Amino acid sequence: MKPIEIRPGIYWVGVNDRVTDLFEGLWPISQVGVSYNAYLVKDEKTALIDLSKEMLSDDYLSQLSAVVDLASVDYVVINHMEPDHSGALKRMLEFAPNAQILGMPKAIDMLKDFYGLEENTTRLSNNQELSLGKYTLRFVYTPLVHWPETMMTYLVEEGILFSCDGFGGYGALDGGVFDDDYADLAFFETEALRYFSNIVAAFSKSVLSALKKFVDMPIRMIAPSHGLIWRADPARIIDLYRTWSEYHLNPAEVGITILFGTMYRNTEHALNAALQGIAAQGVPVSVHDVRKTHVSYILPDLWTQRGVLVAAPTYEGKLFPTAMDVLMMADRKHIANKTPAYLGSKAWSGGAQADFARIAEKLGWQVLNSMDFLGGPTQEDLVRAREIGSQLARAVKSTA
């Protein structure tokens, strides 16, 4: 993709990445890709806002040089020091050695830690402004969205918020960069939620704090570092991020996430009975086979649905390992305000039920009900499993 002028003198100079398998070495993106968005403001002074990761330096510099003489760049704004946004910096400075690097104090410290850079740096303060000529940049400190040095840059005259990882999402850009370039935004909203749950959700409190800082700033465009630029309806992605972040504090949507694993289908039979109980109450479910499904695709449902049913057997005296892996990630992501239940098969002494109770307590989840059974479920076990499903569904609806 070529550079795109998003407003007079303001350019998207980002790059797509369709070859990386795991974002941050953790989250699958091989099927969807990701964009690394960077922006250039050409005025009496020229400012570059964010960069790309190191392996895409050549593509990034090619983009940039198509719209500006690299040596003429006056400022490099570092909203966020994570290497997918700063990795190309040293290459960039080979062509613009006199450019001044701007960032919050912690970002300037990190420049030395990551790249050994100490010269030509400026430590910014919250709400500090920089005039480029007709355009003014305001730097708003937004710590822990999602690193401690993070800020967002607001272009005052145009109402553009360069939000870096905030309001971002997975997905390479297929020719267009704006929300109104696409007739159907379902793909991008789905990938924005997956990105949020994978990357940002653990810092939801910080997201809500950051949103308060922009209440009195008219925002006419959201320009994040990943995903779409929200030009036609910036409030849409702001509202989504606010809603998702509030699930950290309040019950989420009516629905139940099923974490399912089985070795010999005994637990599966009990789960089917529980699902009948849930269906009878009209509550939607999202069933995830924890043996096959990467946790990246489970986290969005765990985050946005208020009920959780773990249907997994005992394995070596503990909860089935891949089910426990998901719950441990839920703990890492501070997934709260859930109503959980458990069912599963055991071969002799069990252990999964107690193991689940321990991790649920750590998560702050109050277990509604649980059951285990020896070998395959009896008719009595199936009746009980159906009732657990029904009870869980009723509880989920009652907190609406």
Steps between C-alpha positions, in 0.01 A plus 500: 500500500612852423491785753155654543428863584241480776467879539688785329869450573435197722590157367458136591841343434439157651583150384319168498640180649355184347791267584526504879335196658475615861453862608721566803612140458167390651190590301419341159471745211614286207147490356421871542828690513547832674582857403761718663361849454727803509421859414679803359397861557655741246487864605759771558654227711461131419404243763499124470261322737603140573697261282496128420675191625859443395441220251276733296741794509564496125129501416434769756781730383385453141153614601635798684743610231215505247355807672795669672875538483603293801772749593235770539313326782523728805326287762442132565213453745519179702152429632602152613839334525397143420727385215218453250471881509860601563708225339568703184624801697874439471471449124293816474761700689766397250316723251382765748780526757386839626139405564387565854341200671199585716347281767390480858790471749464124533510465122825695485646271765392200295670642190830446673400156629378371163719683250778677688365839388554801725559799271243732345222400738231708667308392809140608469245577770130424497301734272815672375448650154728542200426740214603376157364811326130491427471169684544440873579167664386436858658209686268325745652257747302174505707267719438126480308511175678269495859583611599752770650753256206510260351825379259605226554795268210733423509726195304795632385673181371183333379310805709195408605268782808295417426238762772241440387163644183647645199435271710266287425159354645211306455472126707623207346785302369385162550814293303744715600645835171659613191349660289635213718320245331175603131415460510245783697573814420168669845356426683803638279522809551129570875540467493817711333303780750217468784752510344672801453176693851378413697822547309774680236338721728454800537878505129585475514730802770702324292512180207648690731755664641593160153550351422761765795709381337555160150595614554868417696439180294472180610181327423490130735217410663211688831398343639197687822310442322180396187459291254747355508876519154594630401803292128462434405388849781534756247474783434142396843367600513727806167363621611142435820546699308668782244219510766228496705674768199534729460121500799501733279669759146390413322187372542446128249383240247221557674191369707202609849407386556125499856377559482142382755221501467123499710188453243226445176700452364432849514868590358585157184300574447694822567828321232422242250459781610829656463674164141380481436662835655825383309497171171455683568832672575677171852607593761513220817296531847498345655154511880481485688172481802585713697216341489667159418868539771756569425706808514814283160403356353401838585819688250721309209283612632461854527877521159587357277222639410484866466123541773234482452123491815292524431149371826309528619182672750426771852438370774384736298615798443850365289687246556404135817695407375700202194612696724615783722682249202710389401579858855602586495740206165631623669572833786679324246712309303582819176355366253574778127504576427151367248243614663157455408135527693176449434144388732220400587131507750332730650152491550438871579768762432813297663836569385724216200627693716618789763635261236706322372632833849623585556688175145641514569636848821661372301660218240626745228289338239351733428148373127451451503120482728214406494126454727214408419137427683171468563377146204558271200698622196311624148617421497659842824682416352626174193634678726678746717641218192634324392667821844659545468645151150628572603643836800677348286648222243628750775656711650671196162647407424611855802731511387683184 
